């Protein structure tokens, strides 16, 4: 499979692994390993924008699924941000919670989209990595590309 099943549940189909879209498992793993979350409070959700008060000031982030975000995090509630790995959580590191991929104001925003699920050549994987920010495919599919 070329993308997370989450893109099928989203009101706007999306299989991007770019800032503000889906979290890739490597991204969240690195984020948890390095433990650089900064605690803050959610000030507002407007459109795709999340406004967060952090110790160093107010920052605005963007995520493609704010409708889901609003069901889990309330305005005024705590959030935990790791800008390096573009992750925002609703619970401190080391506890159960939900995480979202965020785009910072410095990131170029790419609207949601879905590419063909057919990824059957090394070139197609390289293209997906370059233009879509990454991919998730079954291990058997990758193994089948050996020697191509």
MARFILO-445765 format. One record per residue (C-alpha): residue in three letters; x, y, z. Coordinates in Angstrom, 1 decimal, padded with zeros to 4 digits, always signed. Each point is the difference from the previous one (the first is absolute). Layout:
# residues N
ala | X | Y | Z
...
# end
This chain:
# residues 148
unk | +000.0 | +000.0 | +000.0
unk | +001.4 | +003.4 | -000.9
unk | -001.5 | +002.1 | +002.7
unk | -001.6 | +000.0 | +003.4
unk | -003.6 | -001.1 | +000.3
unk | -000.7 | +003.3 | +001.7
unk | -000.2 | +001.8 | -003.3
unk | -003.2 | -001.9 | -000.8
unk | -001.7 | +001.3 | +003.2
unk | +001.0 | +003.6 | -000.6
unk | -002.7 | +002.4 | -001.4
unk | +002.7 | +001.0 | -002.5
unk | +001.9 | -003.0 | -001.3
unk | +003.7 | +000.3 | +000.7
unk | +003.0 | -002.3 | -000.1
unk | +002.7 | +002.6 | +000.5
unk | +002.8 | -000.3 | +002.6
unk | +001.0 | +003.6 | -000.3
unk | -000.1 | +002.6 | +002.9
unk | -003.6 | +000.3 | +001.2
unk | -001.3 | -003.3 | -001.5
unk | +000.5 | -003.6 | +001.2
unk | +002.5 | -001.0 | +002.6
unk | +002.5 | -002.6 | -001.3
unk | +001.0 | -002.6 | +002.6
unk | +003.7 | +001.0 | -000.3
unk | -001.0 | +003.6 | +000.8
unk | -001.9 | -000.9 | +003.1
unk | +002.7 | -002.4 | +001.1
unk | +002.8 | +002.6 | -000.3
unk | -002.2 | +002.5 | +001.8
unk | -000.5 | -002.4 | +002.9
unk | +003.7 | -001.0 | +000.2
unk | +001.2 | +003.6 | +000.2
unk | -002.6 | +001.3 | +002.5
unk | +000.0 | +003.6 | -001.1
unk | -003.6 | +000.8 | +000.6
unk | -000.9 | +003.5 | +001.2
unk | -003.1 | +000.3 | +002.1
unk | -002.6 | +002.6 | -001.1
unk | -003.7 | +000.8 | -000.1
unk | -002.3 | -000.1 | -003.0
unk | -001.4 | +003.6 | -000.5
unk | -002.1 | -000.5 | -003.2
unk | -000.8 | -002.2 | -002.9
unk | -001.0 | +001.9 | -003.2
unk | -000.2 | -001.7 | -003.3
unk | +003.2 | -002.1 | -000.3
unk | +001.8 | +002.1 | +002.5
unk | +000.8 | -000.8 | +003.7
unk | +001.1 | +002.9 | +002.2
unk | +002.1 | -001.1 | +002.9
unk | +001.5 | +002.0 | +002.9
unk | +003.5 | -001.3 | +000.8
unk | +002.4 | +001.3 | +002.6
unk | +001.9 | +001.9 | -002.8
unk | -003.2 | +001.6 | -001.4
unk | -003.0 | -000.8 | -002.2
unk | +000.5 | -002.2 | -003.0
unk | -002.5 | -001.0 | -002.7
unk | +000.3 | -003.5 | -001.5
unk | -002.0 | -001.6 | -002.8
unk | -001.4 | -003.5 | -000.3
unk | -002.3 | -001.5 | -002.6
unk | -002.5 | -001.6 | +002.4
unk | -001.1 | +002.6 | +002.4
unk | -003.5 | -001.5 | +000.2
unk | +001.5 | -003.1 | +001.6
unk | +002.4 | +002.1 | +002.1
unk | -003.0 | +002.0 | +001.5
unk | -001.6 | -003.2 | +001.2
unk | +003.1 | -000.9 | +002.0
unk | +001.5 | +003.3 | +001.2
unk | -002.0 | +002.8 | +001.6
unk | +000.9 | +003.7 | -000.3
unk | +001.9 | +000.9 | +003.2
unk | +001.2 | -003.6 | +000.3
unk | +003.6 | -001.1 | +000.2
unk | +002.0 | -000.9 | -003.1
unk | +003.6 | -001.1 | -000.4
unk | +002.0 | +001.1 | -003.1
unk | +003.1 | -001.3 | -001.6
unk | +000.7 | +002.4 | -002.9
unk | +003.1 | -001.9 | -001.1
unk | -002.0 | -003.1 | -000.9
unk | -003.2 | +002.0 | -000.7
unk | -002.1 | -001.8 | +002.7
unk | -002.7 | +001.3 | +002.3
unk | -001.4 | -002.3 | +002.7
unk | -002.8 | +000.3 | +002.5
unk | +001.9 | -001.8 | +002.7
unk | +003.5 | +000.2 | +001.4
unk | +002.7 | -002.2 | -001.4
unk | -000.1 | -003.5 | +001.6
unk | -003.7 | +000.0 | +000.5
unk | -002.9 | -001.1 | -002.3
unk | -001.3 | +002.6 | -002.2
unk | -000.6 | +001.0 | -003.6
unk | +002.5 | +001.7 | -002.3
unk | -000.4 | +002.1 | -003.1
unk | +002.5 | +001.1 | -002.6
unk | +000.2 | +003.8 | -000.2
unk | +001.4 | +002.5 | -002.4
unk | +001.8 | +003.0 | +001.4
unk | -000.5 | +003.5 | -001.5
unk | +003.4 | -000.6 | -001.7
unk | -001.2 | -003.1 | -001.9
unk | -001.4 | +000.1 | -003.4
unk | -003.6 | -001.2 | +000.1
unk | -001.1 | -002.6 | -002.5
unk | -003.8 | -000.7 | -000.3
unk | -001.2 | -003.5 | +000.7
unk | +000.0 | -002.5 | -002.9
unk | +000.2 | -003.7 | -000.7
unk | +002.3 | -001.6 | -002.5
unk | -000.4 | -003.3 | -001.7
unk | +000.4 | -003.0 | +002.3
unk | +002.1 | -001.7 | -002.6
unk | +003.6 | +000.2 | +001.0
unk | +001.8 | -002.8 | -001.8
unk | +003.4 | +001.4 | -000.9
unk | +002.9 | +001.5 | +001.9
unk | -000.6 | +003.2 | -002.0
unk | -003.6 | +000.2 | +001.1
unk | +001.1 | -000.4 | +003.6
unk | +002.7 | +002.7 | -000.4
unk | -002.6 | +002.3 | -001.6
unk | -002.4 | -000.6 | +002.9
unk | +002.7 | +000.8 | +002.4
unk | +001.0 | +003.2 | -001.8
unk | -003.4 | +001.4 | -000.8
unk | -002.3 | -001.5 | +002.7
unk | +002.4 | +000.0 | +003.0
unk | +000.1 | -003.8 | +000.4
unk | -002.0 | -003.1 | -000.3
unk | -001.1 | -003.1 | +001.8
unk | +000.0 | -003.2 | -002.1
unk | -000.2 | -003.7 | +001.0
unk | +003.4 | -001.6 | +000.5
unk | -000.8 | -002.6 | -002.6
unk | -000.4 | +002.8 | -002.6
unk | +003.4 | +001.3 | +000.8
unk | +001.6 | -003.4 | -000.1
unk | -001.5 | -000.6 | -003.4
unk | +001.9 | +003.0 | -001.4
unk | +003.4 | -001.5 | +000.7
unk | +002.2 | -000.1 | -003.1
unk | -002.1 | +002.5 | -001.9
# end
